[in-house]
Amino acid sequence: MSEREKDSKGGGRGAAGKGEKGGRRTFFRRRRLCKFCVEKIDYINYKDVKMLSPFIPERGKIQPRRISGVCATHQRALQIAIKRARQLALVPYVTD
């Protein structure tokens, strides 16, 4: 068996499993559940600053989905709610 065939079948040096010594262990990352789906919130109210604040860090940016763990439909609704709250000066655009 040539080197190329070994690599294609997964039996090479880079395919170290959990039990092998010196190999990297695979880290199991638990998938985040959407906060709004779990609590069955359909409408994200822009006036509820306490609910919006975890999704806006100190800099004032809107957190992306991969960090916040919100599903795509709720991320879009969250984005609109944050932008509306900014227009009414409930949430700051940026901090100094």
Buried (B, 14 or more C-beta within 10 A) or exposed (E): EEEEEEEEEEEEEEEBEEEEEEEEEEEEEEEEEBBBEEEEBEEBEBEEEEBBEEBBEEEBEBBEBEEBBBBEEBBEBBBEBBEBBBEEEBBEEEEE
